[in-house]
Amino acid sequence: MATKSFQADFKFNSKSSVKLLEAIEKSKKVDHRIDKKVKNVRDKDTINSIMGSFLGKQ
């Protein structure tokens, strides 16, 4: 699988600073919740099994 890497240089000037401030003022707080049970997995075999099923290798 090929991946592409993108890099961009941005210039920060007075015009862009005004637009940034406007965007910050218009932004809304988002409340994220996870409604599923979460389990920490540290066992290497379990992780490999999960990743294998995710990638269709099981």
MMTF fields as JSON, N, C-alpha, C and O atoms, coordinates in Angstrom:
{
  "mmtfVersion": "1.0.0",
  "mmtfProducer": "UNKNOWN",
  "numBonds": 231,
  "numAtoms": 232,
  "numGroups": 58,
  "numChains": 1,
  "numModels": 1,
  "chainsPerModel": [1],
  "groupsPerChain": [58],
  "chainIdList": ["A"],
  "bondAtomList": [4, 2, 8, 6, 12, 10, 16, 14, 20, 18, 24, 22, 28, 26, 32, 30, 36, 34, 40, 38, 44, 42, 48, 46, 52, 50, 56, 54, 60, 58, 64, 62, 68, 66, 72, 70, 76, 74, 80, 78, 84, 82, 88, 86, 92, 90, 96, 94, 100, 98, 104, 102, 108, 106, 112, 110, 116, 114, 120, 118, 124, 122, 128, 126, 132, 130, 136, 134, 140, 138, 144, 142, 148, 146, 152, 150, 156, 154, 160, 158, 164, 162, 168, 166, 172, 170, 176, 174, 180, 178, 184, 182, 188, 186, 192, 190, 196, 194, 200, 198, 204, 202, 208, 206, 212, 210, 216, 214, 220, 218, 224, 222, 228, 226],
  "bondOrderList": [1, 1, 1, 1, 1, 1, 1, 1, 1, 1, 1, 1, 1, 1, 1, 1, 1, 1, 1, 1, 1, 1, 1, 1, 1, 1, 1, 1, 1, 1, 1, 1, 1, 1, 1, 1, 1, 1, 1, 1, 1, 1, 1, 1, 1, 1, 1, 1, 1, 1, 1, 1, 1, 1, 1, 1, 1],
  "groupList": [{"groupName": "MET", "atomNameList": ["N", "CA", "C", "O"], "elementList": ["N", "C", "C", "O"], "formalChargeList": [0, 0, 0, 0], "bondAtomList": [1, 0, 2, 1, 3, 2], "bondOrderList": [1, 1, 2], "singleLetterCode": "M", "chemCompType": "L-PEPTIDE LINKING"}, {"groupName": "ALA", "atomNameList": ["N", "CA", "C", "O"], "elementList": ["N", "C", "C", "O"], "formalChargeList": [0, 0, 0, 0], "bondAtomList": [1, 0, 2, 1, 3, 2], "bondOrderList": [1, 1, 2], "singleLetterCode": "A", "chemCompType": "L-PEPTIDE LINKING"}, {"groupName": "THR", "atomNameList": ["N", "CA", "C", "O"], "elementList": ["N", "C", "C", "O"], "formalChargeList": [0, 0, 0, 0], "bondAtomList": [1, 0, 2, 1, 3, 2], "bondOrderList": [1, 1, 2], "singleLetterCode": "T", "chemCompType": "L-PEPTIDE LINKING"}, {"groupName": "LYS", "atomNameList": ["N", "CA", "C", "O"], "elementList": ["N", "C", "C", "O"], "formalChargeList": [0, 0, 0, 0], "bondAtomList": [1, 0, 2, 1, 3, 2], "bondOrderList": [1, 1, 2], "singleLetterCode": "K", "chemCompType": "L-PEPTIDE LINKING"}, {"groupName": "SER", "atomNameList": ["N", "CA", "C", "O"], "elementList": ["N", "C", "C", "O"], "formalChargeList": [0, 0, 0, 0], "bondAtomList": [1, 0, 2, 1, 3, 2], "bondOrderList": [1, 1, 2], "singleLetterCode": "S", "chemCompType": "L-PEPTIDE LINKING"}, {"groupName": "PHE", "atomNameList": ["N", "CA", "C", "O"], "elementList": ["N", "C", "C", "O"], "formalChargeList": [0, 0, 0, 0], "bondAtomList": [1, 0, 2, 1, 3, 2], "bondOrderList": [1, 1, 2], "singleLetterCode": "F", "chemCompType": "L-PEPTIDE LINKING"}, {"groupName": "GLN", "atomNameList": ["N", "CA", "C", "O"], "elementList": ["N", "C", "C", "O"], "formalChargeList": [0, 0, 0, 0], "bondAtomList": [1, 0, 2, 1, 3, 2], "bondOrderList": [1, 1, 2], "singleLetterCode": "Q", "chemCompType": "L-PEPTIDE LINKING"}, {"groupName": "ASP", "atomNameList": ["N", "CA", "C", "O"], "elementList": ["N", "C", "C", "O"], "formalChargeList": [0, 0, 0, 0], "bondAtomList": [1, 0, 2, 1, 3, 2], "bondOrderList": [1, 1, 2], "singleLetterCode": "D", "chemCompType": "L-PEPTIDE LINKING"}, {"groupName": "ASN", "atomNameList": ["N", "CA", "C", "O"], "elementList": ["N", "C", "C", "O"], "formalChargeList": [0, 0, 0, 0], "bondAtomList": [1, 0, 2, 1, 3, 2], "bondOrderList": [1, 1, 2], "singleLetterCode": "N", "chemCompType": "L-PEPTIDE LINKING"}, {"groupName": "VAL", "atomNameList": ["N", "CA", "C", "O"], "elementList": ["N", "C", "C", "O"], "formalChargeList": [0, 0, 0, 0], "bondAtomList": [1, 0, 2, 1, 3, 2], "bondOrderList": [1, 1, 2], "singleLetterCode": "V", "chemCompType": "L-PEPTIDE LINKING"}, {"groupName": "LEU", "atomNameList": ["N", "CA", "C", "O"], "elementList": ["N", "C", "C", "O"], "formalChargeList": [0, 0, 0, 0], "bondAtomList": [1, 0, 2, 1, 3, 2], "bondOrderList": [1, 1, 2], "singleLetterCode": "L", "chemCompType": "L-PEPTIDE LINKING"}, {"groupName": "GLU", "atomNameList": ["N", "CA", "C", "O"], "elementList": ["N", "C", "C", "O"], "formalChargeList": [0, 0, 0, 0], "bondAtomList": [1, 0, 2, 1, 3, 2], "bondOrderList": [1, 1, 2], "singleLetterCode": "E", "chemCompType": "L-PEPTIDE LINKING"}, {"groupName": "ILE", "atomNameList": ["N", "CA", "C", "O"], "elementList": ["N", "C", "C", "O"], "formalChargeList": [0, 0, 0, 0], "bondAtomList": [1, 0, 2, 1, 3, 2], "bondOrderList": [1, 1, 2], "singleLetterCode": "I", "chemCompType": "L-PEPTIDE LINKING"}, {"groupName": "HIS", "atomNameList": ["N", "CA", "C", "O"], "elementList": ["N", "C", "C", "O"], "formalChargeList": [0, 0, 0, 0], "bondAtomList": [1, 0, 2, 1, 3, 2], "bondOrderList": [1, 1, 2], "singleLetterCode": "H", "chemCompType": "L-PEPTIDE LINKING"}, {"groupName": "ARG", "atomNameList": ["N", "CA", "C", "O"], "elementList": ["N", "C", "C", "O"], "formalChargeList": [0, 0, 0, 0], "bondAtomList": [1, 0, 2, 1, 3, 2], "bondOrderList": [1, 1, 2], "singleLetterCode": "R", "chemCompType": "L-PEPTIDE LINKING"}, {"groupName": "GLY", "atomNameList": ["N", "CA", "C", "O"], "elementList": ["N", "C", "C", "O"], "formalChargeList": [0, 0, 0, 0], "bondAtomList": [1, 0, 2, 1, 3, 2], "bondOrderList": [1, 1, 2], "singleLetterCode": "G", "chemCompType": "PEPTIDE LINKING"}],
  "groupTypeList": [0, 1, 2, 3, 4, 5, 6, 1, 7, 5, 3, 5, 8, 4, 3, 4, 4, 9, 3, 10, 10, 11, 1, 12, 11, 3, 4, 3, 3, 9, 7, 13, 14, 12, 7, 3, 3, 9, 3, 8, 9, 14, 7, 3, 7, 2, 12, 8, 4, 12, 0, 15, 4, 5, 10, 15, 3, 6],
  "groupIdList": [1, 2, 3, 4, 5, 6, 7, 8, 9, 10, 11, 12, 13, 14, 15, 16, 17, 18, 19, 20, 21, 22, 23, 24, 25, 26, 27, 28, 29, 30, 31, 32, 33, 34, 35, 36, 37, 38, 39, 40, 41, 42, 43, 44, 45, 46, 47, 48, 49, 50, 51, 52, 53, 54, 55, 56, 57, 58],
  "secStructList": [7, 7, 7, 7, 7, 7, 7, 7, 7, 7, 7, 7, 7, 2, 2, 2, 2, 2, 2, 2, 2, 2, 2, 2, 2, 2, 7, 7, 7, 7, 7, 7, 7, 7, 7, 1, 7, 7, 7, 7, 7, 7, 7, 2, 2, 2, 2, 2, 2, 2, 2, 2, 2, 2, 6, 6, 7, 7],
  "xCoordList": [0.848, 0.0, 0.899, 1.798, 0.656, 1.453, 0.811, -0.412, 1.646, 1.15, 1.798, 2.894, 1.116, 1.648, 1.848, 1.059, 2.88, 3.167, 3.012, 3.529, 2.303, 2.071, 2.717, 2.646, 3.337, 3.946, 3.611, 3.687, 3.245, 2.91, 3.504, 3.577, 3.915, 4.405, 3.304, 2.73, 3.013, 1.978, 2.621, 3.468, 2.204, 2.683, 1.634, 0.447, 2.073, 1.173, 1.368, 2.428, 0.331, 0.412, -0.828, -1.629, -0.983, -2.114, -3.452, -4.431, -3.501, -4.75, -5.134, -6.292, -4.163, -4.462, -4.757, -5.536, -4.152, -4.426, -5.864, -6.499, -6.384, -7.779, -8.712, -9.687, -8.424, -9.256, -9.19, -10.192, -8.022, -7.886, -8.727, -9.414, -8.682, -9.474, -10.97, -11.728, -11.399, -12.812, -13.238, -14.33, -12.392, -12.713, -12.796, -13.67, -11.893, -11.919, -13.186, -13.807, -13.571, -14.773, -16.04, -16.988, -16.073, -17.256, -17.293, -18.315, -16.202, -16.159, -17.017, -17.215, -17.515, -18.363, -17.665, -16.863, -17.971, -17.45, -18.2, -19.427, -17.447, -18.041, -17.848, -16.744, -18.935, -18.88, -18.804, -19.772, -17.651, -17.469, -17.652, -17.094, -18.444, -18.625, -18.463, -18.839, -17.908, -17.81, -18.878, -18.837, -19.833, -20.944, -20.713, -21.625, -19.538, -19.204, -18.282, -17.527, -18.364, -17.475, -16.045, -15.816, -15.101, -13.71, -12.885, -13.08, -11.949, -11.096, -9.653, -9.365, -8.748, -7.336, -6.754, -6.948, -6.038, -5.432, -3.927, -3.431, -3.204, -1.75, -1.07, 0.14, -1.849, -1.309, -1.011, -1.888, 0.215, 0.648, -0.185, -0.538, -0.502, -1.295, -2.703, -3.246, -3.291, -4.63, -4.602, -5.495, -3.582, -3.444, -3.277, -3.909, -2.438, -2.244, -3.538, -3.825, -4.313, -5.59, -6.579, -7.266, -6.637, -7.534, -7.112, -7.954, -5.825, -5.342, -5.528, -5.841, -5.337, -5.541, -6.979, -7.238, -7.922, -9.336, -9.7, -10.528, -9.095, -9.354, -8.849, -9.488, -7.693, -7.091, -7.525, -7.069, -8.406, -8.927, -7.951, -8.015, -7.06, -6.042, -6.367, -5.487, -7.601, -7.929, -8.952, -9.355],
  "yCoordList": [-1.169, 0.0, 1.239, 1.363, 2.125, 3.35, 4.467, 4.575, 5.279, 6.443, 7.688, 7.637, 8.777, 10.062, 10.952, 10.933, 11.703, 12.641, 14.057, 14.383, 14.877, 16.253, 17.202, 17.004, 18.215, 19.235, 20.585, 20.786, 21.499, 22.842, 23.875, 23.665, 24.967, 26.09, 27.135, 27.494, 27.615, 28.625, 29.909, 29.895, 31.0, 32.307, 32.904, 32.934, 33.366, 33.96, 35.466, 35.983, 36.161, 37.611, 38.219, 37.506, 39.518, 40.181, 39.726, 39.601, 39.48, 39.036, 37.635, 37.38, 36.744, 35.385, 35.353, 34.514, 36.245, 36.264, 36.688, 36.163, 37.635, 38.058, 36.9, 36.675, 36.162, 35.018, 33.918, 33.26, 33.722, 32.724, 33.113, 32.266, 34.363, 34.828, 34.694, 34.306, 35.013, 34.86, 33.394, 33.088, 32.503, 31.078, 30.584, 29.783, 31.056, 30.651, 31.161, 30.439, 32.393, 32.965, 32.239, 32.132, 31.739, 31.067, 29.576, 28.922, 29.039, 27.603, 27.264, 28.089, 26.045, 25.579, 24.464, 23.722, 24.351, 23.261, 21.989, 21.982, 20.921, 19.648, 18.674, 18.515, 18.029, 17.058, 15.656, 15.174, 15.005, 13.656, 12.655, 12.808, 11.638, 10.578, 9.23, 9.062, 8.286, 6.914, 6.115, 5.974, 5.596, 4.864, 3.357, 2.596, 2.925, 1.502, 1.174, 2.019, -0.066, -0.521, -0.568, -1.056, -0.068, -0.003, -0.92, -0.988, -1.633, -2.561, -2.332, -2.333, -2.138, -1.989, -3.366, -4.314, -3.467, -4.729, -4.533, -3.636, -5.381, -5.278, -6.57, -6.596, -7.644, -8.945, -8.948, -8.643, -9.291, -9.227, -10.15, -9.768, -11.357, -12.294, -11.761, -11.919, -11.139, -10.563, -9.407, -9.28, -8.57, -7.445, -7.967, -7.451, -8.976, -9.549, -10.151, -10.046, -10.777, -11.352, -10.261, -10.399, -9.187, -8.069, -7.446, -7.198, -7.197, -6.569, -7.507, -7.057, -8.805, -9.779, -9.793, -9.844, -9.748, -9.752, -8.429, -8.397, -7.349, -6.038, -5.97, -5.376, -6.59, -6.55, -7.716, -7.834, -8.579, -9.687, -10.839, -11.576, -11.011, -12.073, -13.233, -14.023, -13.332, -14.374, -15.294, -16.241],
  "zCoordList": [0.0, 0.0, 0.0, 0.832, -0.911, -1.025, -0.219, -0.137, 0.363, 1.103, 0.522, -0.034, 0.658, 0.204, 1.416, 2.361, 1.372, 2.45, 1.901, 0.833, 2.636, 2.211, 3.205, 4.418, 2.676, 3.522, 2.931, 1.718, 3.791, 3.317, 4.265, 5.475, 3.7, 4.491, 4.544, 3.515, 5.721, 5.89, 6.395, 7.288, 5.81, 6.254, 7.172, 6.845, 8.297, 9.274, 9.217, 9.569, 8.768, 8.67, 9.323, 9.928, 9.201, 9.871, 9.298, 10.034, 7.995, 7.367, 7.856, 8.187, 7.896, 8.346, 9.843, 10.296, 10.613, 12.054, 12.329, 13.243, 11.546, 11.705, 11.382, 12.098, 10.31, 9.937, 10.995, 11.274, 11.575, 12.639, 13.85, 14.42, 14.245, 15.383, 15.114, 16.003, 13.892, 13.533, 13.609, 14.088, 13.145, 13.182, 14.622, 14.951, 15.483, 16.895, 17.568, 18.348, 17.276, 17.884, 17.44, 18.217, 16.207, 15.68, 16.028, 15.822, 16.547, 16.829, 18.047, 18.939, 18.06, 19.156, 19.918, 19.351, 21.193, 21.996, 21.612, 21.506, 21.408, 21.035, 22.189, 22.709, 22.577, 23.664, 23.063, 22.474, 23.214, 22.692, 23.832, 24.918, 23.552, 24.542, 23.856, 22.696, 24.575, 24.095, 24.828, 26.05, 24.065, 24.664, 24.665, 24.988, 24.317, 24.299, 25.462, 25.942, 25.897, 26.966, 26.422, 25.316, 27.189, 26.777, 27.655, 28.868, 27.016, 27.759, 27.315, 26.118, 28.269, 27.948, 27.642, 28.403, 26.524, 26.117, 26.06, 25.378, 26.784, 26.796, 26.373, 26.153, 26.26, 25.883, 24.379, 23.571, 24.01, 22.616, 21.721, 20.605, 22.194, 21.383, 21.141, 20.048, 22.14, 21.986, 20.995, 20.158, 21.089, 20.16, 18.735, 17.813, 18.543, 17.205, 16.666, 15.473, 17.535, 17.132, 16.698, 15.686, 17.473, 17.142, 15.81, 14.947, 15.646, 14.421, 13.232, 12.13, 13.45, 12.375, 11.904, 10.701, 12.839, 12.444, 11.785, 10.875, 12.233, 11.645, 10.193, 9.324, 9.961, 8.643, 7.759, 6.622, 8.274, 7.489, 7.344, 6.36, 8.29, 8.223, 9.16, 9.502, 9.564, 10.529, 9.982, 10.657]
}
